Amino acid sequence: MIKLVILHGWDQDSKHWRRVLMLLKDKQINTQIYDLPGFGDEKLVSDDWGIPEYSQWVVNKIQSSLLDDEKVILLGHSFGGRIASYIASSIKPIWLEGLVLYAAPSIYRPSMTVRLKIFFAKLLRLLGLKKLLNAFIKSNDEINKADLHNKGKIFRKVVPFDQTDLLPKINVKTVLIWGENDDIVNIKIAREINKLIQNAELISLKNQGHNIHIESPNLFVGKLLKVLAIFEK
Protein backbone atom coordinates (compact mmCIF):
# COMPACT_ATOMS: atom_id res chain seq x y z
CA MET A 1 0.00 0.00 0.00
CA ILE A 2 1.33 3.41 -1.02
CA LYS A 3 0.95 6.65 0.93
CA LEU A 4 1.72 10.08 -0.52
CA VAL A 5 3.29 12.37 2.10
CA ILE A 6 3.50 16.09 1.25
CA LEU A 7 6.00 18.52 2.77
CA HIS A 8 5.01 22.17 2.29
CA GLY A 9 7.24 25.12 1.42
CA TRP A 10 8.65 27.94 3.51
CA ASP A 11 6.07 30.38 4.88
CA GLN A 12 3.29 27.96 3.92
CA ASP A 13 1.49 25.14 5.72
CA SER A 14 -1.07 22.41 5.13
CA LYS A 15 -3.83 24.96 4.53
CA HIS A 16 -2.18 26.01 1.26
CA TRP A 17 -2.73 22.45 0.01
CA ARG A 18 -6.45 22.17 0.82
CA ARG A 19 -7.63 22.25 -2.80
CA VAL A 20 -5.03 19.70 -3.88
CA LEU A 21 -5.91 17.44 -0.95
CA MET A 22 -9.59 17.58 -1.88
CA LEU A 23 -8.84 16.65 -5.48
CA LEU A 24 -6.58 13.78 -4.41
CA LYS A 25 -9.24 12.53 -2.01
CA ASP A 26 -11.72 12.46 -4.89
CA LYS A 27 -9.25 10.23 -6.73
CA GLN A 28 -8.90 8.02 -3.61
CA ILE A 29 -5.20 8.77 -3.19
CA ASN A 30 -3.97 7.99 0.32
CA THR A 31 -2.41 11.34 1.25
CA GLN A 32 -0.88 12.87 4.39
CA ILE A 33 0.50 16.36 4.96
CA TYR A 34 2.14 17.73 8.11
CA ASP A 35 2.66 21.28 9.30
CA LEU A 36 6.42 21.50 9.76
CA PRO A 37 7.65 22.86 13.12
CA GLY A 38 7.24 26.64 13.23
CA PHE A 39 4.57 26.68 10.51
CA GLY A 40 0.80 26.39 10.65
CA ASP A 41 -0.39 24.71 13.85
CA GLU A 42 2.95 23.01 14.61
CA LYS A 43 4.97 24.82 17.26
CA LEU A 44 8.63 25.62 16.74
CA VAL A 45 10.84 22.98 18.38
CA SER A 46 14.10 24.91 18.14
CA ASP A 47 15.11 28.22 16.57
CA ASP A 48 18.45 26.68 15.55
CA TRP A 49 17.32 23.80 13.33
CA GLY A 50 18.56 23.16 9.82
CA ILE A 51 17.62 20.71 7.07
CA PRO A 52 19.01 17.61 8.90
CA GLU A 53 16.92 18.30 12.02
CA TYR A 54 13.74 18.96 10.05
CA SER A 55 14.40 15.78 8.06
CA GLN A 56 14.71 13.62 11.16
CA TRP A 57 11.51 15.16 12.57
CA VAL A 58 9.66 14.23 9.36
CA VAL A 59 11.03 10.67 9.39
CA ASN A 60 9.95 10.21 13.02
CA LYS A 61 6.52 11.66 12.23
CA ILE A 62 5.98 9.33 9.29
CA GLN A 63 7.20 6.25 11.14
CA SER A 64 4.92 6.94 14.09
CA SER A 65 1.81 6.38 11.95
CA LEU A 66 3.05 4.09 9.19
CA LEU A 67 1.43 0.68 8.80
CA ASP A 68 3.68 -2.37 8.44
CA ASP A 69 2.99 -2.84 4.73
CA GLU A 70 2.93 0.84 3.75
CA LYS A 71 5.44 2.47 1.43
CA VAL A 72 5.79 6.23 1.03
CA ILE A 73 6.15 8.53 -1.92
CA LEU A 74 7.55 11.76 -0.53
CA LEU A 75 6.57 15.01 -2.25
CA GLY A 76 8.45 18.12 -1.16
CA HIS A 77 7.70 21.65 -2.32
CA SER A 78 10.48 24.26 -2.16
CA PHE A 79 11.71 24.16 1.48
CA GLY A 80 9.90 20.85 1.86
CA GLY A 81 11.78 19.59 -1.19
CA ARG A 82 15.10 20.35 0.49
CA ILE A 83 13.96 18.16 3.38
CA ALA A 84 12.63 15.41 1.12
CA SER A 85 15.84 15.21 -0.89
CA TYR A 86 17.93 15.04 2.30
CA ILE A 87 15.78 12.19 3.63
CA ALA A 88 16.21 10.30 0.36
CA SER A 89 19.97 10.88 0.11
CA SER A 90 21.13 10.70 3.72
CA ILE A 91 18.59 8.89 5.92
CA LYS A 92 17.22 6.48 3.31
CA PRO A 93 14.33 4.95 5.29
CA ILE A 94 13.27 1.51 4.07
CA TRP A 95 9.70 2.67 3.54
CA LEU A 96 10.67 5.32 0.96
CA GLU A 97 9.36 4.16 -2.41
CA GLY A 98 9.74 7.31 -4.49
CA LEU A 99 10.52 11.01 -4.44
CA VAL A 100 8.80 14.02 -6.01
CA LEU A 101 10.83 17.24 -5.89
CA TYR A 102 8.62 20.19 -6.71
CA ALA A 103 10.34 23.56 -7.19
CA ALA A 104 12.92 22.39 -4.66
CA PRO A 105 16.20 24.39 -4.35
CA SER A 106 18.17 21.41 -3.09
CA ILE A 107 21.33 22.88 -4.59
CA TYR A 108 22.51 26.38 -3.71
CA ARG A 109 23.07 28.49 -6.80
CA PRO A 110 22.60 32.13 -5.74
CA SER A 111 21.98 34.71 -8.45
CA MET A 112 24.38 37.61 -8.98
CA THR A 113 21.99 39.87 -7.06
CA VAL A 114 22.03 37.51 -4.09
CA ARG A 115 25.82 37.18 -4.30
CA LEU A 116 26.18 40.96 -4.16
CA LYS A 117 23.87 41.16 -1.13
CA ILE A 118 25.89 38.48 0.66
CA PHE A 119 29.14 40.29 -0.16
CA PHE A 120 27.73 43.61 1.04
CA ALA A 121 26.50 42.08 4.32
CA LYS A 122 29.88 40.44 4.94
CA LEU A 123 31.66 43.72 4.20
CA LEU A 124 29.48 45.65 6.67
CA ARG A 125 30.08 42.98 9.29
CA LEU A 126 33.85 43.04 8.64
CA LEU A 127 33.94 46.82 8.96
CA GLY A 128 31.96 46.64 12.20
CA LEU A 129 29.17 48.84 10.85
CA LYS A 130 26.42 47.24 12.91
CA LYS A 131 23.81 49.95 12.38
CA LEU A 132 24.16 49.76 8.60
CA LEU A 133 24.20 45.96 8.76
CA ASN A 134 20.99 45.86 10.80
CA ALA A 135 19.34 48.34 8.44
CA PHE A 136 20.43 46.22 5.48
CA ILE A 137 19.02 43.04 7.05
CA LYS A 138 15.74 44.78 7.84
CA SER A 139 15.48 45.86 4.20
CA ASN A 140 15.42 42.18 3.23
CA ASP A 141 11.75 41.36 3.77
CA GLU A 142 12.16 37.58 3.81
CA ILE A 143 14.94 37.56 6.40
CA ASN A 144 13.20 40.24 8.44
CA LYS A 145 9.96 38.27 8.46
CA ALA A 146 11.82 35.13 9.54
CA ASP A 147 13.49 37.05 12.37
CA LEU A 148 10.13 38.33 13.57
CA HIS A 149 8.85 34.76 13.87
CA ASN A 150 11.98 33.42 15.60
CA LYS A 151 13.02 31.55 12.46
CA GLY A 152 15.85 33.83 11.37
CA LYS A 153 18.59 31.37 12.36
CA ILE A 154 16.74 28.57 10.61
CA PHE A 155 16.34 30.64 7.46
CA ARG A 156 20.03 31.48 7.38
CA LYS A 157 20.91 27.79 7.72
CA VAL A 158 18.36 26.51 5.24
CA VAL A 159 18.94 28.85 2.29
CA PRO A 160 22.67 28.15 1.70
CA PHE A 161 22.41 24.43 2.53
CA ASP A 162 23.86 22.82 -0.60
CA GLN A 163 23.15 19.17 -1.43
CA THR A 164 25.17 18.93 -4.64
CA ASP A 165 27.30 16.09 -3.24
CA LEU A 166 24.32 14.34 -1.62
CA LEU A 167 21.87 14.16 -4.51
CA PRO A 168 23.82 11.46 -6.44
CA LYS A 169 23.29 9.22 -3.40
CA ILE A 170 19.53 9.12 -3.97
CA ASN A 171 18.64 5.62 -5.16
CA VAL A 172 14.84 5.77 -5.42
CA LYS A 173 12.87 6.78 -8.49
CA THR A 174 12.66 10.58 -8.54
CA VAL A 175 10.42 12.91 -10.51
CA LEU A 176 10.89 16.68 -10.63
CA ILE A 177 7.90 18.97 -11.19
CA TRP A 178 8.76 22.57 -12.10
CA GLY A 179 7.10 25.66 -13.50
CA GLU A 180 9.04 27.05 -16.44
CA ASN A 181 8.31 30.58 -15.22
CA ASP A 182 9.39 29.96 -11.63
CA ASP A 183 11.03 33.22 -10.53
CA ILE A 184 12.02 31.88 -7.10
CA VAL A 185 13.75 28.65 -8.08
CA ASN A 186 14.80 28.91 -11.72
CA ILE A 187 14.18 25.98 -14.05
CA LYS A 188 17.97 25.81 -14.53
CA ILE A 189 18.17 24.47 -10.98
CA ALA A 190 15.75 21.68 -11.93
CA ARG A 191 17.84 20.70 -14.94
CA GLU A 192 21.00 20.49 -12.85
CA ILE A 193 19.29 18.47 -10.12
CA ASN A 194 17.89 16.15 -12.78
CA LYS A 195 21.43 15.41 -13.96
CA LEU A 196 22.71 14.82 -10.42
CA ILE A 197 20.11 12.18 -9.55
CA GLN A 198 20.63 9.02 -11.58
CA ASN A 199 17.08 7.72 -11.71
CA ALA A 200 15.30 11.04 -12.23
CA GLU A 201 12.81 12.57 -14.65
CA LEU A 202 11.91 16.25 -15.10
CA ILE A 203 8.38 17.42 -15.88
CA SER A 204 8.29 21.14 -16.69
CA LEU A 205 5.03 23.05 -16.95
CA LYS A 206 4.67 25.98 -19.33
CA ASN A 207 3.33 29.32 -18.08
CA GLN A 208 3.57 28.15 -14.47
CA GLY A 209 5.50 29.62 -11.53
CA HIS A 210 6.60 28.55 -8.07
CA ASN A 211 3.19 27.75 -6.53
CA ILE A 212 1.37 25.66 -9.11
CA HIS A 213 -0.55 23.81 -6.38
CA ILE A 214 -2.17 27.12 -5.37
CA GLU A 215 -2.49 28.92 -8.71
CA SER A 216 -3.41 25.92 -10.90
CA PRO A 217 -4.45 23.06 -8.56
CA ASN A 218 -6.32 21.08 -11.21
CA LEU A 219 -3.33 21.15 -13.54
CA PHE A 220 -1.01 20.22 -10.68
CA VAL A 221 -3.10 17.25 -9.58
CA GLY A 222 -3.47 16.07 -13.18
CA LYS A 223 0.31 15.98 -13.56
CA LEU A 224 0.77 14.47 -10.11
CA LEU A 225 -1.57 11.59 -10.92
CA LYS A 226 0.55 10.81 -13.98
CA VAL A 227 3.66 10.95 -11.78
CA LEU A 228 2.14 8.54 -9.25
CA ALA A 229 1.37 6.19 -12.16
CA ILE A 230 5.09 6.22 -13.04
CA PHE A 231 5.92 4.89 -9.57
CA GLU A 232 3.41 2.09 -9.95
CA LYS A 233 5.13 0.71 -13.06
C-alpha positions as CSV (number, residue, x, y, z in Angstrom):
1,M,0.0,0.0,0.0
2,I,1.3,3.4,-1.0
3,K,0.9,6.6,0.9
4,L,1.7,10.1,-0.5
5,V,3.3,12.4,2.1
6,I,3.5,16.1,1.2
7,L,6.0,18.5,2.8
8,H,5.0,22.2,2.3
9,G,7.2,25.1,1.4
10,W,8.7,27.9,3.5
11,D,6.1,30.4,4.9
12,Q,3.3,28.0,3.9
13,D,1.5,25.1,5.7
14,S,-1.1,22.4,5.1
15,K,-3.8,25.0,4.5
16,H,-2.2,26.0,1.3
17,W,-2.7,22.4,0.0
18,R,-6.5,22.2,0.8
19,R,-7.6,22.2,-2.8
20,V,-5.0,19.7,-3.9
21,L,-5.9,17.4,-1.0
22,M,-9.6,17.6,-1.9
23,L,-8.8,16.7,-5.5
24,L,-6.6,13.8,-4.4
25,K,-9.2,12.5,-2.0
26,D,-11.7,12.5,-4.9
27,K,-9.3,10.2,-6.7
28,Q,-8.9,8.0,-3.6
29,I,-5.2,8.8,-3.2
30,N,-4.0,8.0,0.3
31,T,-2.4,11.3,1.3
32,Q,-0.9,12.9,4.4
33,I,0.5,16.4,5.0
34,Y,2.1,17.7,8.1
35,D,2.7,21.3,9.3
36,L,6.4,21.5,9.8
37,P,7.7,22.9,13.1
38,G,7.2,26.6,13.2
39,F,4.6,26.7,10.5
40,G,0.8,26.4,10.6
41,D,-0.4,24.7,13.8
42,E,2.9,23.0,14.6
43,K,5.0,24.8,17.3
44,L,8.6,25.6,16.7
45,V,10.8,23.0,18.4
46,S,14.1,24.9,18.1
47,D,15.1,28.2,16.6
48,D,18.4,26.7,15.6
49,W,17.3,23.8,13.3
50,G,18.6,23.2,9.8
51,I,17.6,20.7,7.1
52,P,19.0,17.6,8.9
53,E,16.9,18.3,12.0
54,Y,13.7,19.0,10.1
55,S,14.4,15.8,8.1
56,Q,14.7,13.6,11.2
57,W,11.5,15.2,12.6
58,V,9.7,14.2,9.4
59,V,11.0,10.7,9.4
60,N,10.0,10.2,13.0
61,K,6.5,11.7,12.2
62,I,6.0,9.3,9.3
63,Q,7.2,6.3,11.1
64,S,4.9,6.9,14.1
65,S,1.8,6.4,12.0
66,L,3.0,4.1,9.2
67,L,1.4,0.7,8.8
68,D,3.7,-2.4,8.4
69,D,3.0,-2.8,4.7
70,E,2.9,0.8,3.7
71,K,5.4,2.5,1.4
72,V,5.8,6.2,1.0
73,I,6.1,8.5,-1.9
74,L,7.5,11.8,-0.5
75,L,6.6,15.0,-2.3
76,G,8.5,18.1,-1.2
77,H,7.7,21.6,-2.3
78,S,10.5,24.3,-2.2
79,F,11.7,24.2,1.5
80,G,9.9,20.8,1.9
81,G,11.8,19.6,-1.2
82,R,15.1,20.4,0.5
83,I,14.0,18.2,3.4
84,A,12.6,15.4,1.1
85,S,15.8,15.2,-0.9
86,Y,17.9,15.0,2.3
87,I,15.8,12.2,3.6
88,A,16.2,10.3,0.4
89,S,20.0,10.9,0.1
90,S,21.1,10.7,3.7
91,I,18.6,8.9,5.9
92,K,17.2,6.5,3.3
93,P,14.3,5.0,5.3
94,I,13.3,1.5,4.1
95,W,9.7,2.7,3.5
96,L,10.7,5.3,1.0
97,E,9.4,4.2,-2.4
98,G,9.7,7.3,-4.5
99,L,10.5,11.0,-4.4
100,V,8.8,14.0,-6.0
101,L,10.8,17.2,-5.9
102,Y,8.6,20.2,-6.7
103,A,10.3,23.6,-7.2
104,A,12.9,22.4,-4.7
105,P,16.2,24.4,-4.3
106,S,18.2,21.4,-3.1
107,I,21.3,22.9,-4.6
108,Y,22.5,26.4,-3.7
109,R,23.1,28.5,-6.8
110,P,22.6,32.1,-5.7
111,S,22.0,34.7,-8.4
112,M,24.4,37.6,-9.0
113,T,22.0,39.9,-7.1
114,V,22.0,37.5,-4.1
115,R,25.8,37.2,-4.3
116,L,26.2,41.0,-4.2
117,K,23.9,41.2,-1.1
118,I,25.9,38.5,0.7
119,F,29.1,40.3,-0.2
120,F,27.7,43.6,1.0
121,A,26.5,42.1,4.3
122,K,29.9,40.4,4.9
123,L,31.7,43.7,4.2
124,L,29.5,45.6,6.7
125,R,30.1,43.0,9.3
126,L,33.8,43.0,8.6
127,L,33.9,46.8,9.0
128,G,32.0,46.6,12.2
129,L,29.2,48.8,10.8
130,K,26.4,47.2,12.9
131,K,23.8,49.9,12.4
132,L,24.2,49.8,8.6
133,L,24.2,46.0,8.8
134,N,21.0,45.9,10.8
135,A,19.3,48.3,8.4
136,F,20.4,46.2,5.5
137,I,19.0,43.0,7.1
138,K,15.7,44.8,7.8
139,S,15.5,45.9,4.2
140,N,15.4,42.2,3.2
141,D,11.7,41.4,3.8
142,E,12.2,37.6,3.8
143,I,14.9,37.6,6.4
144,N,13.2,40.2,8.4
145,K,10.0,38.3,8.5
146,A,11.8,35.1,9.5
147,D,13.5,37.0,12.4
148,L,10.1,38.3,13.6
149,H,8.8,34.8,13.9
150,N,12.0,33.4,15.6
151,K,13.0,31.6,12.5
152,G,15.9,33.8,11.4
153,K,18.6,31.4,12.4
154,I,16.7,28.6,10.6
155,F,16.3,30.6,7.5
156,R,20.0,31.5,7.4
157,K,20.9,27.8,7.7
158,V,18.4,26.5,5.2
159,V,18.9,28.8,2.3
160,P,22.7,28.2,1.7
161,F,22.4,24.4,2.5
162,D,23.9,22.8,-0.6
163,Q,23.2,19.2,-1.4
164,T,25.2,18.9,-4.6
165,D,27.3,16.1,-3.2
166,L,24.3,14.3,-1.6
167,L,21.9,14.2,-4.5
168,P,23.8,11.5,-6.4
169,K,23.3,9.2,-3.4
170,I,19.5,9.1,-4.0
171,N,18.6,5.6,-5.2
172,V,14.8,5.8,-5.4
173,K,12.9,6.8,-8.5
174,T,12.7,10.6,-8.5
175,V,10.4,12.9,-10.5
176,L,10.9,16.7,-10.6
177,I,7.9,19.0,-11.2
178,W,8.8,22.6,-12.1
179,G,7.1,25.7,-13.5
180,E,9.0,27.0,-16.4
181,N,8.3,30.6,-15.2
182,D,9.4,30.0,-11.6
183,D,11.0,33.2,-10.5
184,I,12.0,31.9,-7.1
185,V,13.8,28.6,-8.1
186,N,14.8,28.9,-11.7
187,I,14.2,26.0,-14.1
188,K,18.0,25.8,-14.5
189,I,18.2,24.5,-11.0
190,A,15.7,21.7,-11.9
191,R,17.8,20.7,-14.9
192,E,21.0,20.5,-12.8
193,I,19.3,18.5,-10.1
194,N,17.9,16.2,-12.8
195,K,21.4,15.4,-14.0
196,L,22.7,14.8,-10.4
197,I,20.1,12.2,-9.6
198,Q,20.6,9.0,-11.6
199,N,17.1,7.7,-11.7
200,A,15.3,11.0,-12.2
201,E,12.8,12.6,-14.7
202,L,11.9,16.2,-15.1
203,I,8.4,17.4,-15.9
204,S,8.3,21.1,-16.7
205,L,5.0,23.1,-17.0
206,K,4.7,26.0,-19.3
207,N,3.3,29.3,-18.1
208,Q,3.6,28.1,-14.5
209,G,5.5,29.6,-11.5
210,H,6.6,28.6,-8.1
211,N,3.2,27.7,-6.5
212,I,1.4,25.7,-9.1
213,H,-0.5,23.8,-6.4
214,I,-2.2,27.1,-5.4
215,E,-2.5,28.9,-8.7
216,S,-3.4,25.9,-10.9
217,P,-4.5,23.1,-8.6
218,N,-6.3,21.1,-11.2
219,L,-3.3,21.1,-13.5
220,F,-1.0,20.2,-10.7
221,V,-3.1,17.2,-9.6
222,G,-3.5,16.1,-13.2
223,K,0.3,16.0,-13.6
224,L,0.8,14.5,-10.1
225,L,-1.6,11.6,-10.9
226,K,0.6,10.8,-14.0
227,V,3.7,11.0,-11.8
228,L,2.1,8.5,-9.3
229,A,1.4,6.2,-12.2
230,I,5.1,6.2,-13.0
231,F,5.9,4.9,-9.6
232,E,3.4,2.1,-9.9
233,K,5.1,0.7,-13.1
